[in-house]
Amino acid sequence: MDMEVFEAILKRRSVRSYLPDPIPQEKVNRILEAGRLSPSAMNRQPWHFVVVTDPEKRKELAHGKFGGMLKEAPLVIVGCGDREASPKWYKVDTAIALQTMVIAATGEGLGTCWVGSFDEARVKGVLKIPERYEVVSLLAVGYPREGFNVTGAITSVLRNKKKIGEIVSYEEYGNSPRT
């Protein structure tokens, strides 16, 4: 990785506009390896990731209300959770692996956007995903297009990150964070 983990966490943002440049396979492999190494309940690893680079398939995946950037991103990773392998934890475990991939992608100098707006039946049909899997999320990945991102700017103004004191309590709910 090209940067420290915490630096990647600080730099991570939702990218909604991408350059068409393909991502070198070595970077894709490191991102997928980061997901593979993620923790899961009882080490069941109830995930499967479908890597999509084909422009026509990406276009088919982009039919959700907020999924338009999937057409533009040169790489889409579809995170699927295996209901049979881990009936109680497949969604959480798959989400953990996808978030690990987000941080890894940021460390590789790439932008990502977690996309939860999709037609699951359509995605499963296009990608021939077996019934026992549930599509948990789609991850757009690519080199961020530089320039003004209106949606991102509006979102960052309207939804600043909460202060640590608003989201953390010590020992009991409502106890102020330590300084």
N, C-alpha and C positions, 0 to 999 in steps of 0.2 A: 504494500500500500504506500501511496505517496504522502500520506499525512497521518498524524497521530489520530487516535480514535476520537478523543474529545473534540479535536479541531473539526473532524468530519461531522460530528453531531452538531456543532455550532454552525457549520456551513450548510447543512442540509436544509433544503427548502423544496416546496412543491413546484416543479417546473412544468409549465403547460405549453411551451413552444420549443421545438427542437430543430437542430440542424439535421440535414439528411445524411450526414456522414455515418458510414457504418462503424460499428464498435469492433475493435480487434478481438478475435476469439480468445486471446489470453485474458483479456479483461472480463469477458463474459464468463469464462471458466472460473476466475477468482470470485466473481459475484455468486455464481451457483455453488461453489465450494463453501462460501460463507453461509449460505442457506443450509447446505447439507450438514454442516458442523453445529448447527443451532441445537439448543436443548429441546427436549420434548418429554412429555409425561411418560414415565417408565421406559424411556428411550425407544418408543414405538415408531417415531419418525413417520407420522401418518400423512406425508405430503408427497405430491408429485408436481413438478414444475414443467409446464409446456412453454418452450422458448419459440417465439414467433417473430420472424423477420420478413416473411413474405408480405409485400404491400397489399395484396388483395385480401389476405386473411386479416391483416391489421385493420383494414377498412371495415370488414365484417364485424370485428370486435368493437368498433367505435360507435355502435348504435345507442349506447346509453346516453342519458340526458347530459352527463358531464364527461363523456368519454371521447370527445372529439380529438384530443391530442394523441390518441392511440394510432390514428392514421399517420401522423407526422413523426412520431417516435420511431427510430430505426429498429428498436427492440421492445417487445412486450413479453413480460414473464407472467404467465397465468398460474397462480397458486391454487392448487386443488388439494382438498383435505379428504382423506380416506375414512369414511364413516365406519367401515368394518374394522379397520386396524385400531381405532381409538374412538369409540362412539361418544365418549364424554368430552374429549380434549382435542379432537382433530382441528377445529377452527382456531383455537388459541395457539396450538403448536404451529400450524401453518402460518398464522399471522406473525408469530415470533420469528420464524425463518424468513418471511418476506421483509420484516423490518431489519433483520440482520443484513439482508441483501441491499436494502436501501442505504445503510451506513457504508457497506462495502463499495457500492456504486459511487457514493459521494467521495470516498477515499480514492477512487480511480479517476476522479475528475469529471464524473458524469452527473447528470441531473435525473431525478425520478419524480413520478407522481403516482401515488396510491389511488387507484380507481375502483370505487365500489358501485358505480353506476353502470350496470350491464344487464343484459338479458341472458340469464344463466342457460336457458334451453338453447338459445342461439349459439352461445359460446361453446357449449358442450357438443352441439351438432357440427359446427365448423371444425372443431379440433378433435372430434371423435373421442371425447372423454367418457370413460365407462360410468355406468349408473352409480356405482358405489362411491364415486367422488363427488364432492360438492365444490363448486368454484367459490373460493373464499375472497379473492381479490385479483385484480389485474394491475400490473406494475409497468408503467411506461418508463423507458430508460433511453437516454441519449445525451448528446452534447447540447447544453442549453443554448438556445438562440439568444444572442445578446440583443439588447434593446429594451424598450419599455414594455412591460407586461401589464396591461391594464387590469386584468383579473387579479393577478398577484398583488399589484399595488393596492387595489381596493381591499382585498382580503387582509393584507398586512395592516392597513390602517384600521379597519373595523374589528379585527381579531388579534390584537397584540397578545403575546404570551402572558399568562397570569404570573403574578409575583409568587415566589416560593411560599410566602406566608399564607397565600390563598389556597394552596393545594397540599400543604404538609402540616401534620400535627405530630407531636412527640408523645408517646406513651398512651394518650387518650385523645379522642377527637376534640379539636378546639385548643389544645395546648400549643402555644407559639413555638415556632422553630427556634433551635439554638443558633446563636450567632457566633 
